[in-house]
Amino acid sequence: MPNPAPTPIAVPIPTPNPAPTPSSSPKSGPNSQPCHVFTTPPDLPLSEDERLVLSRGLTFIPRRSRINEFNTWRDIEQFFRRLRLCAFFFNQDSLPPSDDPFSCLQHTPSTWTPRTGLLPALDLFIANCRRDINRLNFSTPLTHSNLSPSERAALHSLRSNPNLTIKPADKGGAVVVWRTNLYTAEAKRQLADTSSYCPLDHDPTSHHQTIISQTIHNLITSGDLPSTASNLIFPQPSIARFCLPPKIHKPDCPGRHIVSACSCPTELISAYLDTVLSLLVQNLPTYVRDTTASIIFASPIPNALSSPWTSSPCTPPSPLTKDSNPSISSFPTVPTCTLPLTPSFD
């Protein structure tokens, strides 16, 4: 008897990012609306084309006149790799979470790709895609553009103007164009607040990194922390960054001071503390999970409200206790030693 045909398997296929399409509207997309453009001072001169380009938003991507062949093949091969990974791990259970809270602080990107031959239909699809891409003529210029020649000239004028600082608004999604000297003056005004900032004559990042590294290594040597606690040390730290998103809803358009501590020496220590404290916060009697849960708590009839995003009524989260949640014993244990999270550096 002939062998029965294999049963087809439905594998979810990730879709690549769609290429931008030409549009005469300020922002492409069926429901997109142009961004509002504000200037500081209000009489800052901007041409009509410059305002039109800015109204497209700071995430707008101008279309190039030619397609870069190297970037195209790089993106396509990355997409093929995601397809193979999706097919390889389809219907497989995910790995259980690690009991060590320090092991997940640093991730090493994997470059492994499943071998060919595991799914013939996928191999045929990839081969056909490569054949069709090989037929493309990358030296042919594109005939369509999502910017007019005057708008493209305005974009180059905005990029090359050192007297303009362009920032997203703190709220509302608007685009704000500051005169650079006013932006600098606002930054100096806020940095002059000695209750929050103090001037330094050098970059203390390397000194902070040395103290944190030595302290963590000493705690590992003494047995107060496991060996995986070395993941708390950020490999290549950098200095914090200061920026001022403008508050256009307030008089004189002040800036909201933000100090980004990403890639700073204490970033991973903060991430570890967040995993510990989040479990403690969820165990508080005043903890509210989200807006839907708060509406349910305020409702006179519990569980009478249904979430518009689900088909079943939303129930408020129950208090996290050993009786209601058996996983309470799996909470990460906070070491009894003292970490210099906010040390006083000389």
C-alpha positions in Angstrom: 0.0 0.0 0.0 1.3 3.5 -0.7 2.5 5.6 2.3 -0.1 8.1 3.4 0.7 11.7 2.7 2.2 13.6 5.6 -0.1 15.8 7.6 0.6 19.5 6.9 1.8 21.6 9.9 0.6 25.1 10.4 3.7 27.1 11.3 3.3 30.8 12.3 5.5 32.9 10.0 6.8 36.3 11.1 6.2 39.0 8.7 9.0 41.5 7.8 8.6 45.2 8.4 6.7 46.8 5.5 8.5 49.2 3.4 7.3 52.8 3.5 4.9 53.7 0.8 4.7 57.1 -1.0 2.1 59.4 0.3 1.1 63.0 -0.2 -0.2 63.3 3.3 2.1 64.5 6.1 2.2 61.0 7.6 1.6 57.9 5.6 -1.1 55.5 6.9 -4.9 55.4 6.7 -5.5 56.8 10.2 -2.4 59.0 10.5 -2.7 62.6 11.5 0.0 65.3 10.9 2.0 66.3 14.0 1.6 69.8 15.4 4.8 71.9 15.1 5.6 74.4 17.9 8.5 76.8 17.9 10.4 78.4 20.8 10.3 81.4 20.5 6.9 81.5 18.8 8.2 83.8 16.0 11.0 81.5 15.1 11.2 81.6 11.3 10.5 78.3 9.5 9.6 77.9 5.8 6.4 76.2 4.8 8.4 73.1 3.5 10.2 72.9 6.8 7.0 72.9 8.7 5.5 70.3 6.3 8.5 68.0 6.8 8.4 68.4 10.6 4.6 67.7 10.6 5.3 64.2 9.4 6.8 63.3 12.8 10.2 62.4 14.0 9.8 58.8 13.1 9.2 59.5 9.5 11.7 57.7 7.2 12.5 59.4 3.8 12.7 57.0 0.9 16.2 56.6 -0.6 16.7 57.1 -4.3 18.4 53.6 -4.6 18.1 50.3 -2.7 21.2 49.3 -0.9 21.9 45.7 -2.0 24.0 44.8 1.0 21.4 46.0 3.5 18.6 44.2 1.5 20.4 40.8 1.7 21.2 41.3 5.3 17.6 42.0 6.2 16.4 39.1 4.1 18.8 36.6 5.6 17.8 37.7 9.1 14.2 37.2 8.1 15.0 33.7 6.8 16.7 32.9 10.1 13.6 34.0 12.0 11.5 31.7 9.8 13.8 28.7 10.5 13.8 29.4 14.3 10.0 29.7 14.3 9.6 26.4 12.5 12.2 24.7 14.6 10.7 25.7 18.0 7.1 25.3 16.9 5.0 23.4 19.5 7.9 23.1 21.8 7.6 24.0 25.5 9.6 27.1 26.5 12.4 26.7 29.0 11.3 27.0 32.7 12.3 30.3 34.4 15.6 30.1 36.2 15.6 30.1 40.0 18.7 32.3 40.0 17.6 35.9 39.7 21.1 37.0 38.6 21.4 34.6 35.6 18.9 36.5 33.5 20.4 40.0 33.9 22.7 39.7 30.9 21.8 38.0 27.7 24.3 36.8 25.1 22.7 37.1 21.6 22.6 33.8 19.8 23.7 33.4 16.2 22.6 29.8 15.9 20.5 28.9 12.8 18.6 25.6 12.3 20.0 23.5 9.5 18.2 23.1 6.2 16.2 20.0 5.4 14.0 20.1 8.6 11.0 21.5 6.7 11.1 21.1 2.9 8.3 23.5 2.3 10.2 26.3 4.1 13.4 25.5 2.2 11.5 25.8 -1.1 10.0 29.1 0.0 13.4 30.5 1.0 15.0 29.3 -2.3 12.3 30.9 -4.4 12.7 34.2 -2.5 16.4 34.2 -3.1 15.9 33.5 -6.7 13.4 36.4 -7.1 15.7 38.8 -5.3 18.6 37.8 -7.5 16.6 39.0 -10.5 16.3 42.5 -9.1 18.5 45.3 -10.5 19.7 47.3 -7.5 21.4 49.9 -9.7 18.1 51.1 -11.1 17.0 54.3 -9.2 13.6 54.3 -7.6 10.9 56.3 -9.5 8.7 57.1 -6.5 9.6 59.2 -3.5 7.7 60.1 -0.4 9.3 63.6 -0.3 9.1 66.3 -2.9 12.3 68.0 -4.0 11.5 71.1 -2.0 10.7 69.0 1.1 14.0 67.1 0.8 15.9 70.3 0.5 14.1 71.6 3.6 15.0 68.4 5.5 18.7 68.9 4.7 18.4 72.5 5.8 17.0 71.5 9.2 19.7 68.8 9.7 22.5 71.2 8.9 21.2 74.2 10.9 23.2 74.4 14.2 20.9 77.1 15.5 17.9 74.8 15.8 17.2 72.0 18.3 14.3 69.7 17.4 12.7 67.7 20.3 9.5 65.7 20.8 7.1 67.4 23.2 6.8 65.9 26.7 3.1 65.2 26.0 0.8 65.2 23.0 3.2 63.9 20.3 4.0 67.3 18.9 7.3 68.4 17.5 9.0 71.4 19.1 11.8 73.4 17.4 13.9 75.3 19.9 16.4 78.0 19.2 19.6 76.3 20.4 20.7 79.1 22.6 17.3 79.0 24.4 17.6 75.2 24.8 21.1 75.6 26.3 19.9 78.3 28.6 17.0 76.2 29.9 19.4 73.3 30.5 21.9 75.5 32.4 19.0 77.0 34.5 17.9 73.6 35.6 21.4 72.2 36.2 22.1 75.3 38.4 19.8 73.8 41.0 22.3 72.7 43.6 19.7 70.7 45.5 19.6 68.2 42.6 22.9 68.6 40.7 26.5 69.5 41.6 29.2 70.4 39.1 32.1 67.9 38.6 35.5 68.5 37.1 35.8 64.9 35.7 33.8 61.9 34.6 33.4 59.6 37.6 32.0 56.6 35.6 35.2 54.6 35.8 35.6 55.3 39.5 32.1 54.2 40.2 32.6 51.1 38.1 35.7 50.2 40.0 34.0 50.5 43.4 31.0 48.5 42.3 33.1 45.7 40.7 35.3 45.4 43.8 32.4 45.3 46.1 30.5 42.6 44.2 33.6 40.5 43.8 34.3 40.8 47.5 30.7 39.7 48.3 31.1 36.7 46.0 34.4 35.7 47.6 32.9 35.9 51.1 29.9 33.8 50.0 27.3 36.5 50.6 26.4 36.4 46.9 26.5 33.5 44.4 29.0 33.4 41.6 26.4 34.5 39.1 26.1 37.8 40.9 28.9 38.9 38.7 26.2 39.7 36.1 25.4 42.8 38.2 28.5 44.4 36.8 27.8 46.2 33.6 30.5 45.3 31.1 31.0 48.7 29.3 29.3 51.5 31.3 28.9 55.0 30.0 28.0 58.3 31.5 24.3 59.3 32.2 22.6 61.5 29.6 20.6 64.6 30.3 17.8 65.8 28.0 14.9 68.2 28.1 11.6 67.3 26.4 9.7 70.6 26.2 6.4 71.1 28.2 4.3 72.9 25.6 1.3 72.8 27.9 3.0 75.1 30.4 3.8 78.8 30.2 7.2 79.7 28.7 7.6 76.1 27.5 10.0 74.8 30.2 11.9 71.5 29.8 11.2 68.4 31.7 14.6 67.3 33.0 15.3 63.6 32.4 18.6 61.8 33.3 18.9 58.6 31.5 20.9 56.0 33.5 20.9 53.4 30.7 24.3 51.7 30.4 25.4 53.3 33.7 27.4 51.2 36.2 24.3 50.6 38.4 21.8 49.7 35.7 21.9 45.9 36.2 21.7 46.4 40.0 18.5 48.4 39.5 17.1 45.8 37.3 17.7 43.1 39.9 16.1 45.2 42.7 13.1 45.8 40.4 12.5 42.0 40.1 12.6 41.7 43.9 10.6 44.7 44.8 7.9 44.1 42.2 6.9 40.8 43.9 6.8 42.6 47.3 4.6 45.4 45.8 2.1 42.8 44.3 1.7 41.4 47.8 0.5 44.8 49.3 -3.2 45.0 50.1 -3.4 48.3 48.2 -1.9 46.9 45.0 -4.0 47.4 41.8 -2.9 45.6 38.7 -4.1 48.0 36.0 -6.9 50.3 35.0 -9.4 47.5 34.4 -8.8 46.2 37.9 -9.2 49.6 39.5 -12.6 50.1 37.7 -13.7 46.7 39.0 -12.7 47.6 42.6 -14.7 50.9 42.3 -17.7 49.1 40.8 -20.6 48.5 43.3 -21.1 45.1 41.7 -17.8 43.2 41.7 -17.0 41.3 38.5 -19.9 43.0 36.7 -17.6 44.9 34.3 -16.1 43.1 31.4 -12.9 44.2 29.8 -13.4 45.4 26.2 -10.3 43.5 25.3 -11.4 40.1 26.6 -14.5 37.9 26.2 -14.8 37.0 29.9 -15.2 39.3 32.9 -12.0 40.5 34.5 -11.5 39.5 38.1 -9.4 41.6 40.4 -6.1 40.0 41.5 -6.2 38.1 44.7 -3.7 38.9 47.4 -0.5 37.0 47.0 -0.2 34.6 49.9 1.2 31.2 50.5 -2.3 29.7 50.4 -3.4 31.3 47.2 -0.1 31.2 45.3 2.1 28.1 45.9 5.0 29.9 44.1 5.5 32.3 47.0 8.4 30.1 48.2 10.2 30.7 44.8 10.6 34.4 45.5 14.2 35.5 45.0 16.0 35.9 48.3 17.4 39.3 49.1 21.0 39.0 50.3 21.6 40.1 53.9 24.7 42.0 52.9 24.6 45.7 52.0 25.2 46.8 48.4 26.6 50.3 47.7 23.7 51.2 45.5 24.0 54.9 46.2 27.5 55.2 47.6 29.0 58.5 48.5 31.9 58.9 46.2 34.7 61.2 47.1 
